[in-house]
Amino acid sequence: MVHNISSGNSIVNQFIAELRDAEIQKDSLRFRYTLERLGGIFAYEISRELAYETREVVTQLGIANVPMLIDYPVLATILRAGLPFHQGFLNYFDKSGNAFISAFRRHHKDGTFTVSMEYASVTEIEDKVVILCDTMLASGSSMSLAYRELLSHGKPKHTHIVAAVASVEGIDYIRKNLPQQDITLWVAAIDDEMTAQSYIVPGLGDAGDLAYGKKF
């Protein structure tokens, strides 16, 4: 169910290191672009799991038989931190339909918080392969709510859930609360700890703030 694409030595590890680096994070443009490039790598990896058919392509000198996608996946993301990550997928799956879901943490005076859904714009997903991405998979509750919001608009054929950095607890939450036969989880780093406020440690901080500025 879980693919960790940083399990071997590759440029993915370099990108994750740059996303984590507090000094590099001061450059929000570089932070967003690194997320975008990482999304492109995930897009390539997931593309190998999709369905293809051989089609004839006419060149200037003849005909080439080329395996081509039967159907492009739907690309879905959670606002706002997921936007640059999402763009990396869209650069490769350029004919894909898109879905955007707004989820946010509502903090309470006792230090706890709940995750609330505010808005969703969803294209046709019935019997489609869906790629649902967000930069961080912390507690797993936002991703779970986003997935269930998608289900209210149709039943995907299969859903690939993607996070740049995930916590062990978040992965366990997805395993326990979402149907494993319908889900494949992709990550580029898995961290062991979380704070009481559900921030991943060592993680990389608040990805939305790093990409777009601090919110108030």
MARZAZA-673383 format. One record per residue: x, y, z of N, C-alpha, C, O in turn. Coordinates in steps of 0.2 Angstrom, whole numbers, padded with zeros to 4 digits, always signed. Example, Ala and Ser with C-alpha at 12.3 -4.5 7.8 and 13.67 -1.06 7.14 Angstrom:
+0066-0028+0039+0062-0022+0039+0066-0016+0039+0071-0017+0042+0064-0011+0035+0068-0005+0036+0064+0000+0039+0067+0006+0040
END
This chain:
+0004-0006+0000+0000+0000+0000+0004+0006+0000+0002+0011-0003+0010+0006+0003+0014+0012+0004+0021+0012+0000+0024+0007+0001+0022+0017-0004+0028+0017-0008+0032+0023-0006+0029+0029-0006+0038+0022-0003+0042+0027-0001+0048+0028-0006+0052+0024-0007+0047+0033-0010+0051+0034-0016+0058+0036-0014+0063+0037-0019+0060+0038-0008+0066+0040-0006+0070+0034-0002+0075+0035+0001+0067+0028-0003+0070+0022+0001+0077+0021-0002+0081+0018+0002+0079+0022-0008+0085+0022-0011+0088+0028-0012+0085+0034-0012+0095+0028-0014+0098+0035-0016+0096+0037-0023+0096+0034-0028+0093+0043-0023+0091+0047-0029+0091+0054-0027+0092+0056-0022+0089+0058-0032+0089+0065-0032+0083+0067-0027+0083+0073-0025+0078+0063-0026+0072+0064-0022+0075+0066-0015+0072+0071-0012+0080+0063-0012+0083+0064-0006+0086+0071-0006+0085+0075+0000+0089+0073-0011+0091+0080-0011+0086+0085-0011+0086+0090-0007+0080+0084-0014+0074+0089-0014+0071+0089-0007+0070+0094-0005+0071+0083-0004+0068+0083+0003+0072+0087+0008+0070+0090+0012+0079+0086+0007+0084+0090+0011+0083+0097+0010+0083+0101+0015+0082+0099+0004+0081+0107+0003+0075+0109+0006+0074+0115+0008+0069+0105+0005+0063+0107+0008+0063+0108+0016+0060+0112+0019+0068+0104+0019+0068+0104+0026+0073+0109+0029+0072+0112+0034+0078+0112+0024+0083+0116+0027+0080+0123+0028+0077+0126+0024+0081+0125+0035+0078+0131+0037+0081+0137+0033+0077+0142+0033+0087+0137+0031+0090+0143+0028+0087+0143+0021+0086+0149+0018+0087+0137+0017+0084+0137+0010+0077+0139+0010+0074+0143+0006+0073+0138+0016+0066+0139+0016+0065+0147+0016+0059+0149+0015+0070+0151+0017+0069+0158+0017+0067+0161+0010+0064+0166+0009+0069+0157+0005+0067+0158-0002+0061+0155-0004+0061+0149-0006+0055+0158-0003+0049+0154-0005+0048+0152-0012+0045+0147-0013+0051+0156-0016+0051+0154-0023+0054+0147-0024+0052+0143-0028+0060+0146-0021+0064+0140-0022+0060+0134-0018+0060+0129-0021+0057+0136-0013+0053+0131-0009+0047+0128-0014+0046+0122-0014+0044+0133-0017+0038+0131-0021+0041+0127-0027+0038+0122-0029+0046+0129-0030+0049+0126-0036+0051+0119-0034+0050+0114-0038+0054+0118-0028+0056+0111-0026+0051+0107-0025+0051+0101-0027+0045+0109-0022+0039+0105-0022+0036+0103-0029+0034+0097-0030+0037+0108-0033+0034+0106-0040+0038+0101-0043+0035+0096-0046+0045+0101-0043+0049+0096-0046+0048+0090-0043+0048+0084-0046+0047+0089-0036+0045+0083-0033+0039+0080-0035+0038+0074-0036+0034+0085-0036+0028+0082-0039+0028+0079-0046+0025+0074-0047+0033+0082-0050+0034+0079-0056+0037+0072-0056+0036+0067-0060+0042+0071-0051+0044+0064-0050+0039+0059-0048+0039+0053-0050+0035+0061-0043+0029+0057-0041+0025+0055-0047+0022+0049-0048+0024+0060-0051+0019+0059-0057+0022+0054-0062+0019+0049-0064+0029+0054-0063+0032+0049-0067+0031+0042-0063+0030+0037-0067+0033+0041-0057+0032+0035-0054+0025+0032-0054+0024+0026-0055+0020+0036-0053+0013+0034-0053+0011+0032-0060+0007+0028-0061+0014+0036-0065+0012+0034-0072+0013+0027-0074+0010+0025-0078+0018+0024-0071+0020+0017-0072+0015+0012-0070+0015+0006-0071+0010+0015-0065+0005+0011-0063-0002+0011-0067-0007+0008-0065-0002+0016-0072-0008+0017-0075-0009+0012-0081-0005+0009-0083-0015+0013-0084-0017+0009-0090-0015+0012-0097-0016+0018-0098-0012+0008-0101-0009+0010-0108-0012+0006-0113-0014+0000-0112-0012+0009-0119-0014+0005-0125-0009+0007-0131-0007+0013-0131-0007+0002-0135-0003+0004-0140-0006+0008-0146-0011+0005-0149-0004+0013-0148-0007+0017-0154-0002+0019-0159+0004+0019-0157-0004+0020-0165+0000+0021-0170+0001+0029-0171-0003+0033-0170+0008+0031-0171+0010+0038-0172+0013+0039-0178+0018+0036-0180+0010+0043-0183+0013+0044-0189+0019+0049-0189+0018+0055-0187+0025+0047-0191+0031+0052-0191+0032+0054-0198+0028+0052-0203+0037+0058-0200+0038+0060-0206+0041+0054-0211+0041+0055-0217+0043+0049-0207+0046+0044-0211+0043+0037-0210+0045+0032-0213+0038+0037-0206+0034+0030-0205+0029+0030-0200+0027+0036-0198+0028+0025-0197+0023+0024-0191+0027+0021-0185+0030+0016-0186+0026+0024-0179+0029+0021-0173+0023+0018-0169+0018+0022-0168+0024+0013-0166+0019+0010-0161+0021+0012-0154+0026+0010-0152+0017+0016-0151+0019+0019-0144+0014+0017-0139+0008+0018-0140+0015+0015-0133+0011+0014-0128+0009+0021-0125+0013+0025-0124+0002+0022-0125+0000+0029-0123-0006+0028-0118-0009+0023-0118-0006+0033-0113-0012+0032-0108-0019+0032-0111-0020+0035-0116-0022+0027-0108-0029+0026-0110-0033+0032-0107-0038+0035-0111-0032+0034-0101-0036+0039-0098-0032+0043-0093-0028+0040-0089-0032+0050-0093-0028+0053-0089-0031+0053-0082-0037+0054-0081-0027+0053-0076-0030+0053-0070-0032+0060-0068-0030+0065-0071-0037+0060-0063-0039+0067-0060-0034+0069-0055-0033+0065-0051-0033+0075-0055-0028+0078-0050-0031+0082-0045-0035+0087-0047-0031+0080-0039-0034+0083-0033-0029+0086-0028-0024+0082-0027-0030+0091-0025-0026+0094-0020-0030+0097-0014-0035+0100-0015-0026+0098-0009-0029+0101-0003-0026+0108-0002-0020+0109-0002-0030+0114-0002-0027+0120-0002-0025+0122+0005-0028+0119+0010-0019+0126+0006-0016+0129+0000-0009+0127-0001-0006+0128-0006-0006+0123+0004+0000+0120+0004+0001+0115-0002+0007+0115-0005-0004+0112-0004-0003+0107-0010-0003+0110-0017-0001+0106-0021-0004+0117-0017-0004+0120-0024+0002+0119-0028+0002+0117-0034+0008+0120-0026+0014+0120-0030+0016+0112-0031+0018+0110-0036+0014+0108-0026+0015+0101-0027+0011+0098-0033+0013+0094-0037+0004+0101-0033-0001+0099-0038+0002+0101-0045+0001+0097-0050+0005+0107-0045+0007+0109-0052+0012+0104-0055+0013+0104-0061+0017+0101-0050+0021+0096-0053+0018+0091-0056+0020+0088-0061+0012+0088-0054+0008+0083-0057+0005+0085-0063+0005+0082-0068+0003+0092-0063-0001+0094-0069+0004+0095-0075+0002+0095-0081+0010+0097-0073+0015+0098-0079+0016+0091-0083+0018+0092-0089+0015+0086-0080+0016+0079-0083+0009+0077-0086+0008+0074-0092+0004+0077-0082-0003+0075-0084-0007+0081-0086-0012+0083-0083-0005+0084-0091-0007+0090-0093-0014+0090-0096-0017+0096-0097-0017+0084-0098-0024+0084-0100-0029+0082-0094-0034+0080-0096-0026+0082-0088-0030+0079-0083-0035+0085-0081-0034+0091-0081-0041+0082-0078-0046+0086-0074-0043+0087-0067-0039+0084-0065-0046+0092-0064-0043+0094-0058-0048+0095-0052-0054+0097-0054-0046+0094-0046-0051+0095-0040-0047+0099-0035-0041+0097-0034-0050+0104-0031-0047+0107-0026-0052+0107-0020-0058+0109-0020-0049+0106-0014-0052+0105-0008-0049+0110-0003-0043+0110-0002-0053+0114+0000-0051+0118+0006-0052+0115+0012-0058+0114+0014-0047+0113+0016-0048+0111+0023-0043+0115+0027-0038+0117+0025-0045+0116+0034-0041+0120+0038-0042+0118+0045-0047+0114+0047-0037+0119+0049-0037+0118+0056-0041+0123+0060-0039+0129+0060-0046+0121+0064-0050+0126+0068-0047+0125+0075-0049+0120+0079-0043+0129+0078-0040+0129+0084-0044+0131+0090-0048+0136+0089-0044+0127+0096-0048+0129+0101-0044+0131+0107-0038+0131+0107-0047+0134+0112-0044+0138+0118-0040+0133+0122-0035+0135+0125-0042+0126+0122-0039+0121+0126-0032+0118+0123-0029+0114+0125-0031+0121+0117-0025+0119+0113-0026+0113+0108-0022+0112+0104-0032+0111+0108-0034+0106+0103-0036+0109+0097-0037+0115+0096-0037+0105+0092-0040+0108+0085-0044+0102+0082-0043+0096+0083-0049+0105+0078-0052+0100+0073-0051+0102+0066-0050+0108+0065-0052+0098+0061-0051+0099+0054-0058+0100+0051-0062+0096+0052-0059+0106+0048-0065+0107+0045-0064+0108+0037-0059+0110+0035-0069+0106+0033-0070+0107+0026-0074+0113+0025-0079+0114+0028-0071+0117+0020-0074+0123+0019-0077+0124+0011-0082+0127+0010-0073+0121+0007-0075+0122+0000-0072+0116-0004-0067+0113-0003-0075+0114-0010-0073+0109-0014-0075+0111-0021-0081+0112-0022-0071+0110-0026-0072+0111-0033-0070+0105-0037-0063+0104-0037-0074+0100-0039-0072+0094-0041-0075+0092-0048-0081+0093-0049-0070+0090-0052-0072+0088-0059-0075+0081-0059-0076+0078-0053-0077+0078-0064-0080+0071-0065-0075+0066-0062-0069+0066-0065-0076+0062-0057-0071+0057-0055-0074+0050-0055-0071+0045-0053-0080+0049-0057-0083+0043-0057-0079+0038-0061-0078+0039-0067-0077+0032-0058-0073+0027-0062-0067+0030-0065-0064+0027-0069-0064+0035-0062-0058+0038-0064-0052+0036-0059-0054+0035-0053-0046+0036-0061-0040+0036-0057-0039+0043-0054-0039+0047-0058-0039+0043-0047-0038+0050-0044-0031+0050-0041-0029+0045-0037-0027+0056-0041-0021+0057-0038-0023+0063-0033-0024+0068-0035-0023+0061-0026-0025+0066-0021-0018+0068-0018-0015+0064-0014-0016+0074-0018-0009+0076-0015-0010+0082-0010-0014+0086-0011-0005+0081-0005-0004+0087-0001+0003+0086+0002+0006+0081+0002+0006+0092+0003+0013+0092+0005+0015+0088+0011+0019+0084+0011+0010+0088+0016+0011+0085+0023+0006+0080+0024+0000+0082+0023+0007+0074+0027+0003+0069+0030+0004+0069+0037+0008+0065+0039+0001+0073+0041+0003+0073+0048-0002+0068+0052+0000+0062+0053-0007+0070+0055-0012+0066+0058-0016+0061+0054-0018+0056+0056-0017+0064+0047-0020+0060+0043-0028+0062+0042-0031+0060+0037-0030+0066+0047-0037+0068+0047-0039+0072+0041-0044+0071+0038-0035+0077+0039-0036+0081+0033-0037+0077+0027-0041+0078+0023-0032+0073+0026-0032+0069+0020-0038+0064+0020-0041+0063+0014-0040+0061+0025-0046+0057+0026-0052+0061+0024-0056+0058+0020-0053+0067+0027-0059+0071+0025-0059+0073+0018-0064+0073+0015-0053+0074+0015-0053+0076+0008-0055+0070+0004-0059+0071-0001-0053+0064+0005-0054+0058+0002-0062+0057+0002-0065+0056-0003-0065+0058+0008-0072+0057+0009-0076+0062+0005-0082+0061+0003-0073+0068+0005-0077+0074+0001-0077+0072-0007-0082+0073-0010-0071+0069-0009-0071+0067-0016-0076+0061-0017-0080+0061-0022-0077+0057-0012-0082+0051-0013-0089+0054-0014-0093+0051-0017-0090+0060-0011-0097+0063-0011-0099+0065-0018-0104+0067-0020-0094+0065-0023-0094+0068-0030-0094+0062-0035-0095+0063-0041-0093+0056-0032-0092+0050-0037-0087+0045-0034-0084+0046-0029-0087+0039-0037-0083+0033-0034-0077+0032-0039-0078+0030-0045-0071+0034-0037-0065+0033-0041-0064+0026-0042-0066+0022-0038-0061+0024-0048-0058+0018-0049-0053+0016-0044-0053+0010-0041-0048+0021-0043-0043+0020-0038-0040+0027-0036-0040+0031-0040-0038+0027-0030-0035+0034-0028-0028+0033-0026-0026+0029-0021-0023+0037-0028-0016+0037-0026-0016+0043-0022-0017+0049-0024-0014+0042-0015-0013+0048-0010-0006+0049-0010-0002+0044-0009-0004+0055-0011+0003+0057-0011+0005+0063-0006+0001+0068-0005+0010+0062-0002+0013+0067+0002+0020+0067+0002+0024+0062+0001+0023+0073+0002+0030+0074+0002+0033+0071+0008+0038+0067+0008+0030+0073+0014+0033+0071+0020+0027+0068+0024+0022+0071+0025+0027+0062+0027+0022+0059+0031+0025+0057+0038+0031+0055+0039+0020+0057+0043+0022+0054+0049+0020+0047+0050+0015+0044+0046+0023+0043+0054+0021+0036+0055+0013+0036+0057+0010+0031+0055+0012+0040+0062+0005+0040+0064+0000+0042+0058-0006+0039+0058+0002+0047+0054-0003+0048+0048-0004+0042+0044-0009+0041+0041+0001+0039+0042+0001+0033+0038-0004+0027+0041-0008+0024+0038-0003+0026+0048-0007+0022+0052-0014+0024+0051-0019+0019+0051-0015+0030+0052-0022+0033+0052-0026+0031+0045-0031+0029+0045-0022+0032+0040-0025+0031+0033-0026+0024+0032-0031+0022+0029-0021+0019+0035-0022+0012+0034-0029+0010+0038-0032+0006+0035-0030+0013+0043-0036+0011+0048-0042+0014+0045-0047+0011+0047-0042+0020+0042-0048+0023+0041-0051+0024+0034-0056+0026+0032-0046+0022+0029-0048+0022+0022-0048+0015+0019-0044+0011+0021-0052+0013+0014-0052+0006+0011-0045+0005+0008-0044+0008+0003-0041+0000+0010-0035-0001+0008-0035-0004+0001-0030-0003-0003-0040-0007-0001-0041-0010-0008-0042-0005-0013-0040-0006-0019-0044+0001-0011-0045+0007-0016-0040+0012-0015-0040+0017-0019-0035+0012-0011-0030+0017-0010-0023+0014-0011-0021+0009-0009-0018+0018-0014-0011+0017-0014-0008+0024-0011-0010+0029-0013-0003+0023-0006+0000+0029-0003+0007+0030-0005+0011+0025-0005+0009+0036-0007+0015+0037-0010+0018+0043-0005+0015+0048-0004+0024+0042-0003+0028+0047+0001+0035+0048-0001+0038+0043-0005+0038+0053+0001+0045+0054-0001+0049+0054+0006+0056+0054+0006+0046+0054+0012+0050+0054+0018+0045+0052+0023+0039+0054+0023+0047+0048+0028+0043+0046+0034+0046+0048+0040+0052+0045+0042+0043+0052+0044+0046+0054+0051+0042+0051+0057+0036+0049+0056+0046+0050+0062+0043+0046+0068+0039+0050+0072+0034+0047+0076+0040+0056+0073+0037+0060+0078+0032+0065+0076+0032+0068+0070+0027+0067+0081+0023+0073+0080+0023+0077+0086+0023+0074+0091+0022+0084+0086+0020+0088+0091+0013+0087+0094+0009+0084+0090+0011+0090+0099+0005+0090+0102+0000+0093+0097-0006+0092+0097+0003+0098+0093-0001+0102+0088-0002+0098+0081-0004+0101+0076+0001+0092+0081+0001+0088+0075+0005+0091+0070+0004+0091+0064+0011+0094+0072+0016+0095+0067+0022+0090+0067+0024+0088+0072+0024+0088+0061+0028+0082+0060+0035+0085+0062+0037+0090+0061+0039+0080+0066+0046+0081+0068+0050+0076+0065+0049+0070+0066+0056+0078+0062+0058+0084+0061+0054+0088+0055+0054+0094+0055+0051+0085+0051+0046+0088+0046+0050+0093+0042+0055+0093+0040+0046+0099+0041+0049+0105+0038+0046+0111+0040+0048+0117+0037+0041+0111+0044+0037+0117+0046+0030+0117+0043+0028+0112+0040+0027+0123+0043+0021+0124+0040+0022+0126+0032+0024+0131+0030+0020+0121+0028+0022+0121+0021+0018+0127+0018+0021+0130+0013+0012+0128+0020+0008+0133+0017+0011+0140+0018+0012+0144+0014+0013+0141+0025+0017+0147+0026+0023+0148+0022+0025+0154+0020+0027+0143+0022+0033+0143+0018+0033+0145+0011+0037+0148+0008+0027+0142+0008+0026+0143+0001+0023+0150-0001+0024+0153-0006+0018+0152+0004+0014+0158+0002+0014+0164+0007+0010+0169+0006+0018+0163+0013+0018+0168+0018+0014+0166+0024+0009+0162+0023+0015+0169+0029+0011+0167+0036+0004+0170+0035+0003+0175+0033+0000+0165+0038-0007+0167+0038-0009+0170+0045-0005+0169+0050-0014+0174+0045-0016+0177+0052-0023+0174+0054-0026+0177+0059
END
